[in-house]
């Protein structure tokens, strides 16, 4: 992704903002959304594997998937 950026400076020359073409900004937002979704999935999977590990180590009776699904109906 290569495009021209424009910098907006104040009277002291300090950069205050960056401007970019709107079409490029929309592409950046779309990529950001995909990265956020991937991060959420990764986080959810990590939590799920941690819970599975805890269940495997526990000595209590485990509920089967079939039992769980039957309770939903």
N, C-alpha and C positions, 0 to 999 in steps of 0.2 A: 504494500500500500504506500504509494508515493504521491504526495500532493503538496501544494504550496501552502504554507502557513503564513499568516500575517500576525505580527505582534503589535499590541496596543500599549504604548508607554505613556506614563504621566509626564508632567512638566520636568521632573527630575531625571527622566530617562529610565525609571523603574518599570519593568514589564508588569502590566495590570491584567492583561487578557491575551488570549490567542484566538484568532479567527481562522476558520477553515471552511471550505465549500460545504454547503448543506448536504449534498449527496454523499460526501465522504463522512460527514458526521453521522448520518443515518447508518452507514456501513459499520462505523465504529460501535454505535449503539447495538446493532444487531449482533456483532461479535461478542460484545460485553454480555449480552443476554445469554448467548450460548455458553460462555464461560461460567456465568453464574449458575446456569442449569446444571452444567457438568460438576461444578463444585458442590452443589446441593446433593446430587446423586452420590458423589463420592462420600460426602459426610454421612448421608443416610446409610450407605453400605457399611461404612466403618462402624457406625453405631449398631447396626444389625449384627455384624460379625462379633462385636464385643458382647452383645446380649447372648448370642449363640454360645460363645465361649463360657460365659457365666452359667448358662443352663447346663452345658456339658459337665461342668465341674460340680454342680449342685447334686445333692443326693435325693432330692425330692422327686416325686413322680412327675414325669413329663407328659404334657398334653400332645396328642398327635394332631396333625393337620386335619385329619378327617373329623376328629372330635371337635376341634375348633370350628370348622365349617358347619358341622351339624348344629352347634349351639347358635349359630347366626340365623338359622331358619326357624 
